[in-house]
Structure formats: structure tokens, C-alpha cells
Amino acid sequence: MENVASSDETDIKVFGQTKPTQGEDEPLRQSTVATSIPVHALSANPDLEYSTKNKNRGVAIVINQEKFSTMKSREGSSKDRDDICAVLASLEFEVRVLNDFKRSALIKKLEEIASEDHTHNDCLVVVVMTHGEQGVLFAADAEYKVDRLWECFIGEACPTLLGKPKLFFIQACRGKKLDEGVLVRSATDTVDARESPKQHIYTIPTTADLLVMYSTYDGHYSWRNPTNGSWFIQSLCTVLKSYGREKELLPILTAVSWNVAYNYRSFVPDNAKMDAMKQMPCIVSMLTKAVYFRPKSVS
């Protein structure tokens, strides 16, 4: 059960004590706040941006799982790999490709990268292309829980990425449900906000600054063409290539979702159950500021 304090029970002061708060399942107690956050930082500001003043954009890990010991090969995955690598390189990421890793080797490699010094990097990107089911992904030999991807990069596990965006893009099925779609009229929306914040010492949630974008909604099938690649990765490449250097990330990803939702439909005429199906990507964002991939200054 959640511990909830009503608005009139909480009165946070910038330097000093809070009034006593009482949750439903905890005793009344006094708490203190020790922080160096200035007053303006306690007000929500949609114009805040993550810093892009570091020397490097950051590492981009591309996990391409095409061959499996007990599952069908993912034809078309190599095109996805090559296309997303090219786009990330154009955005000045240091791209590292992990092809057909077994589970233990994959987890070890992620932990090794997390132990590196990311002090001079703006952010981290991880792209995964593999088979999946609800809550799990597959390496070449075995499954692993999806959150193993970011466990070693968040919180104190990777201190040099604290306060920096960690972006995960997952092309994989999340179940076997199919989406037949419905007829609707289209609509568009745009967002743009820019301003660089100052850095201060303070406490943030362990999962802050994390974004996970799934190719499909929970429990659903994810589509891939054996020649042209997956709907999601190809859409991500197209939109990042067009707008990655000028637009903020969330509008970019919303455009990716739009492209998958409106411009793709399965074509399996010999299988009525699989034919004319749709797909809806899903964004789970714990970001606290705007993300930009503007060109790095040439020294």
C-alpha cells in the first residue's frame, strides 16, 4: 500500500526542516532536508536540458541477436544493425556492436562497459534486437529479464552516468497478441524547448534519467521484414536521420511511434490470422530534462 501525505501535510523548505508528514502505514515522524538545490530548481521547468557540453556524445551499444541455439534466426536483423549503427555514428556516438552473444557473455560485457569512465560522455544508448516474450529477452542460448539491460547502468552501479540520460531501444516481441487496429483520423503535434541548466549536488531516484522504448506494447507481437528489417528500427533510423540533430528526443520518438502506427501493416495473405495487423511502440520515460543530439563543437 502506498504511503500518501495530503498536500496540506507537506511543506518542503529549501534549507531546513519539513513539517511532520504521516503516511497511511508509518508513524508520525520528523524529517530533515539537507540540500544545495537553489529555489528555482524546485520548480518544474520544461525548458531544462541535459548537458551536451561534455567532450563526447557517449557510447552506443547495439546488441544484434540474429542466431539462436533453439529458436529461428531473425532474418533482416543485420539490416537493422547496419542502419542503426550508421545513424548513431552520424550523431557522433561511439558505436559498439555485440553480435549473437550468449547470455553470460552479454551480461559480462554490459557490466564491463558500465565500469568504464563515462565522465566525459553526454549519455548512453543501448539498442537491442532479439526474440522476446513478456518480461524477457533472448540471448543466443538462454533468456534473461529485460531489466538486466539497465541494472548495471543506473544509480550507484554506474556513478559516472549519474544525472545523464540512459536510453534503451528494444526491438523484440513482448507476447503473442496481435493488433487488428481500428479506423481513425490522423493528428499531429509538436514540442520544442531549449535551455541549459546549471549543475548542483542533490539526491535523485535510482531510476531517474532512464528511458526505455519498446517496439510494441506489452503482451504484443513485434513485426520484422526478412529483407527490409523491422518496422520499429527502420522507423527509428528514418526519424533520427531526419531530425536527430535538431529536435528534442521525445518528439522524435513520438514521430517514430506515429510512423510505425500509421505507415505499416502486415501483409501475410496466406495466413488470415497474421494478415493486416498493426503495431504500437511504447515509450517508458523517467527522463527529467530534455535530450538533444546537437552537433558537438569542433575543437
Backbone bond lengths (Angstrom), bond angles and torsions (degrees), N, CA, C in turn:
res aa  C-N    CA-C-N  psi(-1)  N-CA   C-N-CA  omega(-1)  CA-C   N-CA-C  phi
1 M - - - 1.464 - - 1.524 109.54 -
2 E 1.315 116.58 139.54 1.455 121.13 -178.97 1.526 111.50 -73.54
3 N 1.336 113.55 143.97 1.459 120.04 170.53 1.513 108.32 -90.34
4 V 1.300 117.35 114.70 1.459 121.23 -174.37 1.514 110.26 -122.10
5 A 1.329 116.32 128.54 1.464 121.40 174.20 1.510 107.95 -109.34
6 S 1.336 117.46 129.90 1.457 120.51 179.98 1.518 109.48 -68.25
7 S 1.337 116.32 160.95 1.455 120.86 -173.76 1.525 112.85 -59.78
8 D 1.324 118.20 -31.00 1.459 119.06 -178.06 1.526 111.82 -82.39
9 E 1.325 118.21 -3.37 1.459 120.83 177.91 1.522 111.89 -94.53
10 T 1.340 118.39 -13.14 1.451 121.54 -174.24 1.513 110.19 -117.05
11 D 1.325 116.97 126.39 1.454 121.39 179.91 1.521 107.96 -139.43
12 I 1.352 117.04 85.54 1.455 121.53 -175.12 1.522 109.98 -76.05
13 K 1.320 115.86 131.99 1.453 121.90 174.74 1.517 108.59 -111.82
14 V 1.324 117.06 147.41 1.455 120.53 -173.62 1.519 111.96 -64.04
15 F 1.329 116.97 -48.97 1.452 120.13 178.77 1.531 108.41 -124.17
16 G 1.313 117.07 109.42 1.459 118.99 178.34 1.504 112.38 138.46
17 Q 1.321 116.20 -144.75 1.440 121.22 -172.71 1.516 112.03 -104.68
18 T 1.334 113.71 158.16 1.453 119.34 170.26 1.516 108.38 -96.55
19 K 1.298 116.75 159.98 1.464 119.72 169.70 1.521 107.40 -68.77
20 P 1.299 119.00 155.94 1.457 120.87 178.76 1.527 110.80 -58.08
21 T 1.325 115.37 138.99 1.462 120.73 176.00 1.514 108.95 -121.38
22 Q 1.294 116.29 150.33 1.459 120.13 -178.37 1.513 109.36 -137.33
23 G 1.337 115.06 120.20 1.456 120.36 174.66 1.511 110.06 -88.50
24 E 1.311 116.17 174.46 1.458 120.15 -176.52 1.521 112.70 -66.87
25 D 1.371 115.78 -30.23 1.453 118.86 -174.76 1.522 113.39 -118.76
26 E 1.327 118.18 18.67 1.454 119.20 179.29 1.525 109.76 -133.83
27 P 1.323 117.20 150.27 1.466 120.47 -178.86 1.516 111.07 -72.04
28 L 1.321 115.11 158.36 1.456 121.36 176.24 1.520 109.07 -63.72
29 R 1.336 116.33 130.01 1.450 118.95 179.05 1.518 110.39 -152.00
30 Q 1.324 114.59 159.09 1.456 121.50 -179.49 1.527 108.70 -91.25
31 S 1.344 117.46 137.53 1.457 120.42 176.73 1.515 108.93 -129.06
32 T 1.330 116.30 156.86 1.455 120.96 -179.37 1.515 110.18 -124.50
33 V 1.323 115.06 159.81 1.454 121.54 178.23 1.515 108.15 -123.30
34 A 1.332 117.52 120.83 1.454 122.15 174.96 1.519 106.81 -115.08
35 T 1.305 117.22 106.21 1.459 120.19 -173.44 1.508 111.19 -150.31
36 S 1.321 115.43 157.42 1.460 120.34 175.81 1.522 110.65 -113.48
37 I 1.332 116.65 19.10 1.456 120.11 179.90 1.523 109.76 -71.71
38 P 1.330 118.68 128.14 1.462 120.30 176.40 1.518 110.47 -70.07
39 V 1.321 116.20 162.22 1.458 121.18 -176.01 1.514 111.97 -55.60
40 H 1.348 117.76 -42.62 1.465 119.70 -175.26 1.514 112.36 -64.29
41 A 1.342 117.23 -25.73 1.460 119.87 -177.14 1.521 112.36 -73.06
42 L 1.327 117.81 -16.12 1.452 120.56 179.41 1.531 112.01 -85.31
43 S 1.316 116.71 -3.59 1.452 121.01 177.10 1.521 109.57 -100.71
44 A 1.325 117.02 132.77 1.457 120.84 179.65 1.520 110.00 -59.91
45 N 1.322 116.76 132.51 1.458 121.49 -177.88 1.524 109.06 -135.54
46 P 1.322 118.46 107.23 1.472 120.80 -177.60 1.514 113.64 -69.20
47 D 1.337 118.31 -8.03 1.457 121.41 -179.05 1.535 113.32 -92.00
48 L 1.330 117.49 -4.51 1.455 119.47 179.66 1.522 110.93 -65.78
49 E 1.342 115.78 138.70 1.457 121.74 179.20 1.522 110.09 -124.11
50 Y 1.340 116.12 149.10 1.456 120.23 168.60 1.529 108.25 -67.43
51 S 1.317 116.32 145.65 1.456 120.90 -179.23 1.527 111.63 -64.32
52 T 1.327 115.55 136.96 1.466 121.80 172.88 1.522 109.67 -119.72
53 K 1.347 116.04 23.34 1.461 120.71 -176.63 1.526 112.93 -92.30
54 N 1.333 116.60 2.32 1.456 118.97 177.81 1.526 110.06 -71.79
55 K 1.314 115.85 161.65 1.461 121.16 -177.89 1.524 111.86 -62.68
56 N 1.336 116.50 -39.08 1.468 120.78 -174.47 1.527 111.86 -116.94
57 R 1.325 115.42 152.04 1.469 119.73 173.29 1.520 109.43 -66.62
58 G 1.339 116.47 -47.71 1.455 119.92 179.72 1.519 111.97 136.44
59 V 1.314 114.79 178.66 1.461 121.76 -179.47 1.522 109.86 -88.25
60 A 1.326 116.02 138.44 1.465 121.99 172.54 1.527 107.88 -120.93
61 I 1.321 115.51 116.20 1.467 121.32 -178.99 1.528 108.44 -98.67
62 V 1.324 116.49 123.36 1.465 121.03 178.46 1.526 108.04 -112.03
63 I 1.328 115.96 109.59 1.462 122.39 -178.77 1.523 108.01 -97.31
64 N 1.306 115.87 106.84 1.465 121.69 -177.13 1.523 109.37 -108.15
65 Q 1.328 115.46 106.66 1.453 120.81 -179.07 1.524 108.01 -107.07
66 E 1.318 115.96 101.19 1.461 120.75 -176.61 1.523 112.52 -106.72
67 K 1.323 116.95 -34.70 1.463 121.38 -176.71 1.529 110.12 -114.80
68 F 1.325 114.73 142.71 1.467 121.84 -176.42 1.518 109.49 -135.96
69 S 1.321 115.83 154.46 1.466 119.93 -178.34 1.521 112.13 -76.08
70 T 1.339 118.17 -30.30 1.471 120.55 -175.91 1.528 113.37 -130.39
71 M 1.332 117.37 11.19 1.455 120.90 -177.91 1.532 109.81 -130.96
72 K 1.319 115.71 163.66 1.460 120.52 -179.83 1.540 110.35 -66.77
73 S 1.332 114.58 148.13 1.461 119.72 175.97 1.528 109.71 -67.72
74 R 1.311 115.88 150.45 1.464 121.97 -179.96 1.529 109.41 -96.83
75 E 1.315 115.98 81.52 1.461 120.40 -179.77 1.530 110.10 -62.59
76 G 1.315 115.72 137.56 1.461 120.46 -177.93 1.511 113.06 97.56
77 S 1.323 117.10 -11.47 1.462 120.37 -177.85 1.525 111.59 -68.83
78 S 1.325 117.30 -31.10 1.462 119.97 -180.00 1.527 111.13 -65.69
79 K 1.331 117.47 -33.44 1.467 120.07 175.92 1.520 110.15 -67.19
80 D 1.334 116.37 -44.13 1.471 120.07 175.33 1.524 110.61 -56.17
81 R 1.326 116.07 -46.73 1.470 121.12 -179.34 1.521 111.22 -58.40
82 D 1.328 116.65 -50.83 1.463 120.05 -176.85 1.527 111.96 -64.39
83 D 1.327 116.38 -39.51 1.465 120.33 -177.60 1.525 111.90 -70.06
84 I 1.330 117.31 -44.05 1.470 118.90 -178.72 1.524 110.52 -70.92
85 C 1.337 117.85 -32.95 1.459 120.74 176.68 1.528 110.62 -63.31
86 A 1.317 116.23 -42.11 1.469 120.54 -179.99 1.522 111.11 -63.76
87 V 1.324 116.93 -42.74 1.466 120.61 -179.14 1.521 110.52 -66.94
88 L 1.330 117.71 -45.15 1.464 120.49 -179.50 1.528 111.58 -64.78
89 A 1.329 116.86 -37.05 1.460 120.37 176.70 1.528 110.72 -64.33
90 S 1.332 116.78 -38.08 1.464 120.70 178.92 1.529 111.48 -66.86
91 L 1.333 116.48 -24.39 1.464 121.41 176.31 1.524 111.44 -89.06
92 E 1.328 116.00 8.94 1.466 124.40 173.00 1.525 113.95 75.46
93 F 1.319 116.87 26.15 1.457 120.64 172.37 1.526 110.08 -82.63
94 E 1.314 116.02 151.18 1.461 122.06 169.63 1.532 106.57 -86.48
95 V 1.307 116.75 103.07 1.466 121.59 -171.54 1.529 110.41 -89.10
96 R 1.321 114.99 129.74 1.468 121.18 175.55 1.524 108.63 -124.50
97 V 1.325 116.45 127.84 1.466 121.79 -175.93 1.522 110.34 -105.25
98 L 1.317 115.59 131.24 1.464 122.15 176.10 1.529 107.27 -115.84
99 N 1.313 116.98 105.12 1.460 121.98 -176.58 1.522 111.99 -98.02
100 D 1.324 117.05 124.64 1.464 124.00 169.93 1.524 113.60 51.45
101 F 1.324 116.42 47.46 1.458 121.15 178.48 1.528 110.92 -77.35
102 K 1.342 115.81 146.61 1.460 120.67 168.81 1.520 107.89 -78.31
103 R 1.350 115.87 161.98 1.465 120.25 -172.21 1.522 113.36 -56.68
104 S 1.318 118.26 -51.56 1.469 120.38 -176.30 1.519 111.36 -62.82
105 A 1.328 116.97 -39.61 1.462 120.81 179.83 1.522 110.95 -68.49
106 L 1.334 116.23 -36.08 1.462 120.69 179.60 1.528 111.19 -66.31
107 I 1.325 116.46 -48.29 1.467 120.45 179.80 1.522 110.46 -62.19
108 K 1.333 116.79 -41.09 1.464 120.95 179.46 1.524 110.53 -62.70
109 K 1.325 117.07 -42.36 1.463 120.65 -179.21 1.537 111.15 -65.18
110 L 1.330 117.02 -41.55 1.459 120.59 177.49 1.524 110.54 -61.93
111 E 1.317 116.93 -41.99 1.463 120.72 178.79 1.524 111.20 -65.08
112 E 1.337 116.71 -37.17 1.464 120.51 177.66 1.522 111.04 -63.34
113 I 1.329 116.75 -43.53 1.457 120.70 179.69 1.530 110.33 -66.67
114 A 1.335 116.18 -38.08 1.464 120.16 178.73 1.524 111.76 -64.79
115 S 1.332 117.14 -28.84 1.470 121.05 -178.91 1.525 112.49 -80.71
116 E 1.320 117.41 -8.16 1.455 120.86 178.20 1.533 110.73 -71.37
117 D 1.316 116.33 165.91 1.460 121.35 178.04 1.530 109.46 -88.15
118 H 1.346 115.89 110.84 1.466 121.93 -179.92 1.535 111.35 -103.20
119 T 1.328 115.57 19.33 1.460 120.55 -175.69 1.518 112.68 -54.87
120 H 1.310 117.72 -40.57 1.463 121.87 -175.29 1.530 112.74 -95.72
121 N 1.333 116.79 17.93 1.464 122.03 178.52 1.526 110.86 -107.27
122 D 1.327 116.31 146.15 1.466 120.84 177.43 1.522 111.85 -74.17
123 C 1.339 117.29 -38.88 1.461 119.90 -170.31 1.519 110.82 -164.81
124 L 1.319 116.05 -176.08 1.458 123.47 176.60 1.518 108.71 -132.75
125 V 1.336 116.22 139.70 1.464 121.25 173.72 1.529 108.91 -126.07
126 V 1.320 116.06 135.81 1.462 121.70 174.39 1.524 107.91 -129.63
127 V 1.329 116.39 124.00 1.460 122.05 177.41 1.524 107.91 -115.57
128 V 1.322 116.93 126.98 1.463 121.85 -178.29 1.518 109.38 -121.37
129 M 1.334 115.94 131.39 1.462 121.87 178.01 1.523 107.76 -130.16
130 T 1.331 115.73 110.32 1.450 119.54 -173.86 1.525 110.85 -162.61
131 H 1.333 115.88 179.38 1.464 120.47 169.29 1.528 108.14 -77.55
132 G 1.321 116.07 153.53 1.446 119.46 178.21 1.513 112.22 -155.67
133 E 1.307 114.83 165.05 1.463 123.69 172.59 1.527 106.02 -135.53
134 Q 1.303 117.05 -175.73 1.459 119.94 -176.77 1.533 110.58 -63.90
135 G 1.323 116.22 113.11 1.456 121.30 176.20 1.509 115.95 85.29
136 V 1.331 118.16 -5.14 1.461 119.90 -177.22 1.527 110.88 -136.00
137 L 1.334 114.70 154.98 1.457 123.19 173.22 1.525 108.00 -123.13
138 F 1.330 116.22 166.18 1.462 120.10 -176.55 1.520 111.61 -119.47
139 A 1.338 114.95 130.36 1.453 121.53 167.19 1.534 106.59 -88.80
140 A 1.314 117.41 -172.17 1.462 119.90 -176.28 1.520 112.67 -62.47
141 D 1.350 116.40 -30.00 1.459 119.68 -172.60 1.528 114.94 -119.73
142 A 1.324 118.30 -16.98 1.467 119.41 -173.93 1.518 110.39 -161.38
143 E 1.328 115.32 166.96 1.464 120.84 179.38 1.520 110.63 -91.28
144 Y 1.316 115.83 162.14 1.458 122.18 173.80 1.521 107.81 -148.64
145 K 1.331 115.76 154.00 1.459 120.14 179.75 1.517 109.78 -68.14
146 V 1.310 115.99 141.80 1.458 120.51 -174.29 1.523 112.40 -60.27
147 D 1.338 117.79 -33.16 1.463 118.88 -177.82 1.525 113.43 -73.51
148 R 1.338 117.77 -6.28 1.462 119.55 173.06 1.526 110.75 -64.95
149 L 1.323 116.50 -21.45 1.459 120.65 -179.93 1.521 111.44 -62.44
150 W 1.336 117.35 -40.13 1.469 119.18 -173.86 1.523 114.16 -111.56
151 E 1.320 118.63 -4.59 1.469 120.26 -178.41 1.524 112.66 -54.13
152 C 1.333 117.33 -39.18 1.465 120.17 -175.36 1.527 112.89 -84.86
153 F 1.341 117.48 -0.01 1.462 120.39 -178.32 1.529 113.60 -111.19
154 I 1.328 117.94 -8.76 1.458 119.94 -175.02 1.522 111.31 -105.99
155 G 1.327 115.18 157.68 1.459 120.63 176.71 1.519 112.82 59.55
156 E 1.312 116.15 -146.08 1.451 122.11 -177.09 1.517 113.14 -71.71
157 A 1.338 117.78 -10.81 1.460 120.68 179.07 1.526 111.31 -63.46
158 C 1.327 116.60 -28.34 1.467 120.93 178.85 1.534 108.27 -140.35
159 P 1.313 118.03 80.41 1.462 121.70 -173.37 1.525 114.27 -61.65
160 T 1.340 118.82 -28.20 1.464 119.70 -177.41 1.528 112.41 -79.12
161 L 1.338 117.38 -2.53 1.464 121.02 173.35 1.528 111.97 -109.15
162 L 1.334 116.91 5.05 1.460 119.93 178.39 1.528 110.46 -61.05
163 G 1.320 116.33 133.22 1.450 121.00 179.04 1.512 114.24 78.55
164 K 1.326 116.85 4.06 1.463 121.56 -179.97 1.535 109.90 -113.73
165 P 1.327 117.59 147.87 1.464 119.14 -178.69 1.519 112.89 -68.68
166 K 1.320 114.46 136.32 1.465 122.78 176.95 1.526 106.50 -121.39
167 L 1.323 116.62 111.95 1.458 122.59 -167.46 1.530 110.64 -114.18
168 F 1.332 116.20 123.71 1.459 121.60 -177.35 1.530 109.90 -121.03
169 F 1.330 115.51 130.86 1.461 122.00 179.96 1.525 108.15 -123.36
170 I 1.333 116.41 121.40 1.464 120.96 -171.08 1.514 111.01 -120.48
171 Q 1.333 115.12 113.24 1.457 121.98 173.70 1.524 107.59 -99.03
172 A 1.325 116.03 102.17 1.467 121.16 -178.79 1.521 109.19 -170.25
173 C 1.308 115.96 153.10 1.458 119.61 172.84 1.522 109.15 -66.51
174 R 1.332 116.00 150.89 1.463 121.74 176.55 1.523 110.33 -123.11
175 G 1.307 115.70 18.60 1.456 122.51 -177.73 1.515 109.26 153.72
176 K 1.325 116.36 -167.99 1.461 120.99 -175.92 1.525 113.87 -116.15
177 K 1.336 117.00 4.33 1.462 119.36 179.21 1.525 110.43 -68.64
178 L 1.331 115.46 144.60 1.456 121.84 177.36 1.523 109.33 -111.91
179 D 1.322 116.10 147.15 1.457 122.00 -177.83 1.527 109.20 -108.90
180 E 1.331 116.03 109.96 1.458 120.39 -178.44 1.520 112.40 -75.80
181 G 1.327 117.38 -20.23 1.445 121.43 179.48 1.521 112.89 80.21
182 V 1.328 115.92 167.68 1.462 122.74 176.15 1.525 107.86 -138.30
183 L 1.322 117.04 158.56 1.451 121.60 179.13 1.531 110.24 -83.15
184 V 1.330 117.01 123.80 1.465 121.70 179.65 1.519 109.27 -141.28
185 R 1.336 115.82 167.35 1.448 121.56 172.16 1.513 109.24 -94.58
186 S 1.324 117.45 143.05 1.462 121.58 -175.24 1.517 111.42 -77.92
187 A 1.363 115.73 159.05 1.461 122.96 176.82 1.513 108.51 -150.36
188 T 1.345 117.66 154.38 1.462 121.38 -179.62 1.518 110.05 -129.91
189 D 1.324 115.47 161.43 1.456 121.40 178.88 1.513 108.45 -155.44
190 T 1.329 118.10 149.82 1.457 121.95 179.38 1.520 110.33 -135.56
191 V 1.336 115.67 151.24 1.462 122.29 177.61 1.520 108.25 -139.55
192 D 1.320 117.03 140.54 1.462 120.47 176.57 1.529 109.01 -148.60
193 A 1.346 117.38 128.37 1.464 120.69 -179.88 1.512 109.21 -151.97
194 R 1.340 117.55 135.92 1.459 121.13 -176.61 1.526 112.08 -144.02
195 E 1.325 115.50 129.00 1.466 121.88 170.53 1.514 107.28 178.66
196 S 1.312 119.00 134.72 1.458 123.34 -178.36 1.528 110.73 -91.24
197 P 1.350 117.14 131.13 1.469 120.04 179.43 1.525 112.36 -88.57
198 K 1.318 115.38 164.02 1.450 120.26 172.54 1.527 108.59 -89.18
199 Q 1.343 116.18 157.74 1.448 120.23 -179.50 1.525 110.72 -95.39
200 H 1.339 116.76 142.00 1.456 122.39 179.31 1.527 108.12 -142.35
201 I 1.313 116.55 164.07 1.458 121.61 178.69 1.516 109.01 -92.90
202 Y 1.303 117.46 125.39 1.451 121.21 -179.34 1.520 109.72 -165.91
203 T 1.309 116.20 172.55 1.463 121.72 -179.53 1.519 110.04 -98.05
204 I 1.347 115.99 136.68 1.461 120.74 177.77 1.529 108.91 -128.96
205 P 1.321 118.42 159.23 1.466 120.47 176.80 1.529 111.05 -62.59
206 T 1.319 116.42 150.28 1.464 121.57 -179.20 1.518 112.09 -57.23
207 T 1.331 116.55 -37.89 1.462 120.42 -176.13 1.524 113.17 -92.57
208 A 1.331 117.51 8.83 1.461 119.72 177.86 1.518 110.40 -63.44
209 D 1.327 116.02 150.86 1.463 123.78 173.57 1.528 112.84 71.01
210 L 1.321 115.66 24.20 1.461 121.79 178.29 1.518 109.58 -112.26
211 L 1.318 116.41 135.54 1.463 121.70 173.05 1.514 109.11 -130.36
212 V 1.333 115.59 133.77 1.464 121.56 175.85 1.520 107.77 -125.43
213 M 1.317 116.30 123.32 1.458 120.17 174.97 1.517 108.56 -115.53
214 Y 1.333 114.64 120.61 1.457 121.39 178.92 1.528 109.62 -96.30
215 S 1.302 115.85 148.05 1.464 119.89 179.91 1.520 112.20 -68.55
216 T 1.322 116.60 -20.17 1.458 120.12 -177.24 1.515 110.63 -148.94
217 Y 1.318 115.79 163.93 1.461 121.87 -179.32 1.530 110.33 -72.78
218 D 1.321 116.04 154.01 1.465 122.04 -177.13 1.529 111.73 -52.02
219 G 1.333 115.37 131.40 1.454 121.39 177.49 1.512 115.17 87.21
220 H 1.347 116.81 -2.26 1.453 120.13 -172.69 1.534 114.06 -109.02
221 Y 1.299 113.33 163.11 1.458 124.72 178.79 1.528 109.71 -76.01
222 S 1.332 116.02 148.99 1.465 121.29 176.33 1.522 109.00 -122.03
223 W 1.342 116.47 134.58 1.463 120.91 -169.94 1.532 112.64 -98.75
224 R 1.347 113.71 144.30 1.465 121.99 178.77 1.517 108.82 -144.69
225 N 1.325 115.99 132.72 1.460 121.03 175.89 1.527 108.47 -91.71
226 P 1.328 118.89 130.07 1.466 121.13 -176.36 1.522 114.25 -63.91
227 T 1.321 117.30 -16.88 1.469 120.95 178.94 1.516 112.14 -105.61
228 N 1.309 116.38 -45.79 1.462 121.41 -172.18 1.527 114.41 -95.23
229 G 1.319 118.33 -5.76 1.457 121.03 -179.27 1.519 112.54 92.74
230 S 1.313 115.89 -175.86 1.468 120.74 -176.12 1.520 111.22 -82.34
231 W 1.330 116.05 151.88 1.463 120.87 178.81 1.529 111.04 -58.73
232 F 1.314 115.91 -44.10 1.462 121.13 -173.67 1.527 112.25 -69.27
233 I 1.325 117.80 -52.14 1.457 120.54 -176.92 1.522 110.77 -65.05
234 Q 1.334 116.86 -39.47 1.463 119.36 179.10 1.528 110.97 -65.93
235 S 1.325 117.62 -37.96 1.469 120.76 176.36 1.524 110.82 -67.27
236 L 1.330 116.70 -41.38 1.465 120.84 178.06 1.527 109.96 -60.32
237 C 1.322 116.94 -43.53 1.464 120.83 178.99 1.522 111.12 -62.72
238 T 1.326 116.58 -45.77 1.458 121.04 -177.53 1.524 112.23 -60.85
239 V 1.324 116.52 -47.23 1.461 120.13 -176.22 1.527 111.56 -73.02
240 L 1.334 117.79 -40.48 1.458 120.08 177.25 1.525 111.32 -63.47
241 K 1.319 116.33 -38.40 1.461 120.33 179.48 1.527 110.98 -63.73
242 S 1.328 116.64 -37.19 1.464 121.20 -177.28 1.528 113.08 -81.41
243 Y 1.343 117.17 -38.74 1.463 120.04 -169.78 1.525 114.77 -126.76
244 G 1.331 117.45 0.56 1.462 120.32 -172.35 1.503 116.11 -60.03
245 R 1.324 118.12 -26.01 1.462 121.27 -177.35 1.524 113.51 -93.32
246 E 1.316 117.16 -8.01 1.466 118.25 -173.96 1.519 114.92 -126.02
247 K 1.321 118.65 -28.42 1.456 121.65 -176.49 1.526 111.36 -98.54
248 E 1.319 115.88 156.67 1.466 121.14 174.49 1.521 109.27 -72.59
249 L 1.332 116.39 153.10 1.462 120.88 -169.54 1.523 114.35 -62.19
250 L 1.330 119.23 -46.84 1.460 119.78 -174.65 1.531 113.21 -62.15
251 P 1.331 119.81 -42.21 1.464 118.44 172.66 1.528 112.90 -61.65
252 I 1.332 116.53 -34.46 1.463 120.21 176.08 1.523 110.25 -61.70
253 L 1.317 116.04 -46.77 1.462 119.79 -177.86 1.526 111.55 -69.91
254 T 1.317 117.12 -32.09 1.459 120.29 174.05 1.523 110.13 -63.29
255 A 1.338 116.37 -37.80 1.467 120.31 176.92 1.526 110.70 -67.13
256 V 1.322 117.13 -34.74 1.466 121.03 175.46 1.532 109.44 -62.35
257 S 1.330 115.82 -46.35 1.469 119.97 178.21 1.525 110.97 -60.04
258 W 1.325 116.01 -42.50 1.474 119.73 178.85 1.521 110.84 -60.92
259 N 1.331 116.36 -44.20 1.452 120.09 -177.52 1.526 111.80 -62.11
260 V 1.339 115.84 -44.33 1.464 119.76 178.52 1.527 110.23 -65.04
261 A 1.322 116.23 -43.52 1.467 121.00 -174.78 1.525 113.16 -68.46
262 Y 1.330 116.47 -37.47 1.461 119.89 -172.10 1.528 114.51 -101.70
263 N 1.324 117.72 -27.53 1.465 119.84 -172.31 1.515 114.99 -104.17
264 Y 1.325 117.87 1.39 1.461 119.98 -179.29 1.530 110.74 -126.78
265 R 1.324 114.29 144.69 1.460 122.38 171.70 1.514 107.31 -155.46
266 S 1.312 116.95 137.39 1.464 120.16 -176.60 1.522 111.24 -65.24
267 F 1.322 116.28 147.41 1.460 122.55 177.64 1.520 108.19 -128.19
268 V 1.320 114.84 92.75 1.469 121.91 178.69 1.525 107.05 -131.59
269 P 1.336 117.96 72.24 1.465 121.69 -171.60 1.526 114.90 -61.84
270 D 1.331 116.64 -22.16 1.466 119.50 -179.87 1.527 112.51 -89.78
271 N 1.339 117.08 3.77 1.460 121.40 178.87 1.526 108.55 -139.39
272 A 1.327 117.02 95.87 1.458 121.94 -175.40 1.526 112.38 -59.28
273 K 1.324 117.17 -30.73 1.460 120.63 -178.56 1.531 111.72 -68.29
274 M 1.342 117.46 -32.04 1.455 121.93 -176.11 1.523 113.27 -100.67
275 D 1.307 117.05 -10.16 1.464 120.67 -173.96 1.528 112.27 -79.90
276 A 1.335 114.98 147.15 1.471 123.28 174.51 1.532 112.89 59.38
277 M 1.336 117.22 36.63 1.455 121.76 178.84 1.536 110.61 -93.58
278 K 1.328 115.40 157.68 1.463 122.55 -179.05 1.537 110.36 -115.03
279 Q 1.328 115.71 176.33 1.466 121.16 -179.57 1.522 109.47 -148.47
280 M 1.340 116.37 139.46 1.459 121.22 -179.31 1.519 110.91 -126.29
281 P 1.352 118.44 108.41 1.466 120.46 175.80 1.526 111.56 -62.73
282 C 1.316 115.68 163.00 1.464 121.56 -175.60 1.527 109.41 -136.44
283 I 1.330 116.38 127.62 1.463 122.28 179.62 1.522 109.56 -107.80
284 V 1.319 117.00 125.36 1.459 122.51 174.02 1.527 106.61 -115.64
285 S 1.330 116.65 107.65 1.456 120.33 -173.51 1.521 112.75 -114.57
286 M 1.327 115.37 126.87 1.454 123.17 169.54 1.526 109.77 -113.67
287 L 1.327 116.25 21.02 1.457 120.77 177.99 1.521 109.87 -66.67
288 T 1.320 116.32 148.19 1.466 121.35 -179.88 1.523 112.58 -116.20
289 K 1.322 117.23 -4.79 1.460 122.42 178.41 1.530 108.74 -145.25
290 A 1.312 115.83 174.15 1.459 121.25 178.16 1.524 110.62 -79.99
291 V 1.335 115.87 145.17 1.466 122.29 -179.51 1.526 109.49 -111.89
292 Y 1.336 115.71 127.04 1.461 121.58 175.60 1.520 110.37 -127.76
293 F 1.324 116.31 149.94 1.465 122.71 175.18 1.531 109.61 -117.76
294 R 1.311 116.09 47.79 1.456 119.19 179.38 1.524 110.85 -62.70
295 P 1.345 117.59 153.23 1.473 119.82 -179.58 1.523 111.69 -55.60
296 K 1.330 116.75 137.64 1.459 120.81 177.05 1.519 108.98 -73.57
297 S 1.323 117.61 147.06 1.448 121.91 179.79 1.523 109.92 -68.71
298 V 1.309 116.85 138.18 1.453 121.35 178.84 1.519 108.60 -88.25
299 S 1.328 116.04 119.79 1.473 120.58 -177.51 1.516 110.45 -84.83
